Amino acid sequence: MEVAGEVLPSGSSQELHVLAVDDSYVDRKVIEKLLKISSCKVTAVESGARALQCLGLDGEKGSLGFNGLKVNIIMTDYSMPEMTGYELLKKIKRSSAFREIPVVIMSSENILTRIDSCLEEGAEEYLVKPVKLSDVKRLMKDCVTRGETEEKEGRRVVKRKFGDDNHTSSLSSSLLLSPLPSSPSNAPPSGCDLATSELLLSPLQSSKRSKFCARY
């Protein structure tokens, strides 16, 4: 049962909680320090199996007494014995309770096929070690921004749901009946070259990979 953990809204005003996973003691301490400098609460563990126990995804309810663990983001090393970061990512993304938590893969190896596999599986980002303070701060800022956006969108949905039904109906009808702006069928968007057009039409993981390649 996937009831052990709890997901905090990404942009919660509470302190962000990060689950850091790395089999290297030194690397684990480094990422823990960077996260604490960034005002994050950190739970650091040494393996994928231990991470699953913390989240309550090991099939043994309360096995480590972490029931109710609140997590905003998971950062995991890729190369670990017994269970790789990629395998941990897949287990998390197949969990109905935790699939929405951003998972960041960290690795000392810059291998494009590995990057593609992780992004296609749902990884939020792929960071090349050594992880820098600027990387951590950017990730935390993105996490907060996403949460604020989700909260605003949620409020809009509630207002629309409990608003004037007639007004909502007429608004929806006008949107459905409004003609779309016309543009030549084969022409790229105004102000964009062909490369940019292809990027706009690419899957999400391609966009993330492009940002990764731009940094490295």
C-alpha positions in Angstrom: 0.0 0.0 0.0 1.4 3.4 -1.0 0.2 5.3 2.1 3.4 5.7 4.1 4.6 9.0 2.6 2.9 12.3 1.9 3.6 14.8 -0.9 3.8 18.4 0.1 2.7 21.0 -2.4 5.8 22.0 -4.3 5.5 25.7 -3.4 4.4 25.2 0.2 5.4 27.9 2.6 6.9 25.2 4.8 10.5 24.3 4.5 11.2 22.2 1.4 12.1 18.6 2.2 14.6 16.8 -0.1 15.3 13.0 0.0 18.9 12.7 -1.2 20.2 9.2 -2.3 23.9 8.4 -2.8 26.0 5.4 -2.0 29.1 7.6 -1.7 29.5 9.0 1.9 31.4 12.0 0.6 29.0 12.9 -2.2 26.1 12.4 0.2 27.5 14.8 2.7 28.3 17.4 -0.1 24.7 17.4 -1.4 23.3 17.4 2.1 25.4 20.5 2.9 24.4 22.3 -0.3 20.7 21.6 0.4 21.0 22.9 4.0 22.7 26.0 2.8 19.7 26.5 0.5 17.4 26.3 3.6 16.1 22.8 2.8 15.3 20.0 5.2 17.3 16.9 4.1 16.9 13.2 4.6 20.0 11.5 3.2 20.2 7.8 2.6 22.8 5.5 1.1 20.8 3.3 -1.3 17.8 3.0 -3.5 16.4 0.3 -1.3 16.7 2.6 1.7 14.9 5.4 -0.2 12.0 3.1 -1.0 11.8 2.2 2.7 11.7 5.8 3.6 8.8 6.4 1.2 7.0 3.2 2.2 7.4 1.7 -1.2 9.2 -1.4 -0.1 6.0 -3.3 0.7 6.7 -3.4 4.4 4.4 -0.8 6.1 6.3 1.1 8.8 9.5 -0.8 8.3 11.6 2.2 9.2 9.2 4.2 11.1 9.0 6.9 8.4 5.2 6.8 8.0 4.1 10.3 7.2 7.4 11.4 5.6 6.8 14.6 3.6 8.9 15.0 0.5 9.1 17.8 -2.1 11.9 16.5 -4.3 14.1 13.5 -4.6 17.8 13.7 -5.7 19.5 10.4 -6.5 22.9 9.3 -7.8 22.7 7.2 -11.0 25.4 4.7 -10.4 24.7 2.7 -7.2 25.1 -1.0 -6.4 22.0 -3.3 -6.2 19.6 -0.6 -7.4 20.7 2.3 -9.8 19.2 5.7 -9.7 17.4 4.9 -12.9 15.7 1.9 -11.4 14.7 3.9 -8.4 13.3 6.6 -10.7 11.1 4.0 -12.5 9.8 2.6 -9.2 8.9 6.2 -8.0 7.2 7.1 -11.3 5.1 3.9 -11.2 3.8 4.8 -7.7 0.5 6.5 -7.6 1.4 8.2 -4.4 4.8 9.6 -5.5 4.8 9.9 -9.3 4.3 13.7 -9.1 7.4 14.3 -7.0 10.3 15.8 -9.1 13.2 13.3 -9.3 16.6 14.7 -10.2 19.4 12.3 -11.4 23.0 13.0 -10.5 25.9 11.4 -12.2 29.7 12.0 -12.8 29.2 10.6 -16.3 27.9 12.8 -19.1 26.3 10.1 -21.3 23.6 11.3 -23.7 21.9 8.0 -24.0 21.7 7.8 -20.3 20.3 11.3 -20.1 17.7 10.6 -22.7 16.6 7.4 -20.8 16.2 9.2 -17.5 14.3 12.1 -19.0 12.0 9.8 -21.0 11.3 7.9 -17.7 10.2 11.2 -16.1 13.3 12.6 -14.4 13.0 16.4 -13.8 16.6 17.0 -14.6 20.0 15.3 -15.0 22.9 17.0 -13.1 26.6 16.3 -13.8 28.7 16.0 -10.7 30.1 17.8 -8.9 26.7 19.3 -8.1 27.1 23.1 -7.6 25.3 25.4 -5.1 23.8 27.3 -8.1 22.3 24.0 -9.4 20.6 23.3 -6.0 19.3 26.9 -5.7 17.9 26.8 -9.2 16.1 23.5 -8.5 14.6 24.8 -5.3 13.4 28.0 -7.0 11.8 26.0 -9.8 10.1 23.8 -7.2 8.6 26.8 -5.4 7.6 28.5 -8.6 5.8 25.4 -9.8 4.0 25.0 -6.6 2.8 28.7 -6.7 1.5 28.2 -10.2 -0.3 25.0 -9.3 -1.9 26.8 -6.3 -3.1 29.7 -8.5 -4.5 27.3 -11.1 -6.3 25.4 -8.4 -7.9 28.6 -7.1 -9.1 29.4 -10.6 -10.7 26.0 -11.0 -12.5 26.3 -7.7 -13.8 29.8 -8.6 -15.0 28.5 -12.0 -16.6 25.5 -10.4 -18.7 27.5 -7.9 -19.3 30.6 -10.1 -22.3 31.5 -12.2 -23.1 28.5 -14.4 -24.8 30.7 -17.0 -21.7 32.9 -17.2 -19.4 29.9 -17.4 -21.6 28.4 -20.1 -21.7 31.5 -22.3 -17.9 32.0 -21.8 -17.2 28.4 -22.9 -19.5 28.8 -25.9 -17.8 32.0 -27.0 -14.4 30.3 -26.7 -15.6 27.3 -28.8 -17.1 29.6 -31.5 -14.2 32.0 -31.7 -12.2 31.6 -34.9 -8.5 30.8 -34.4 -5.9 33.2 -35.8 -5.1 32.2 -39.4 -1.6 31.5 -40.4 0.0 29.8 -43.4 -0.1 26.0 -42.8 3.6 25.4 -43.5 5.1 28.6 -42.2 7.0 28.6 -38.9 5.7 30.8 -36.0 6.5 34.5 -36.5 9.9 35.4 -35.1 11.1 31.8 -35.0 13.5 30.0 -37.2 13.0 26.4 -38.2 15.2 25.1 -35.4 13.2 26.9 -32.8 10.0 25.7 -34.4 11.2 22.1 -34.1 12.1 22.7 -30.5 8.7 24.0 -29.7 7.1 20.9 -31.2 9.5 18.5 -29.4 8.5 16.3 -26.5 9.2 17.6 -23.0 12.3 15.5 -22.5 13.8 16.9 -25.6 13.4 20.4 -24.2 15.0 19.3 -20.9 17.9 17.7 -22.8 18.4 20.9 -24.8 18.6 22.9 -21.6 21.1 20.4 -20.2 23.3 20.5 -23.3 23.3 24.3 -23.2 24.7 24.2 -19.7 27.3 21.5 -20.4 
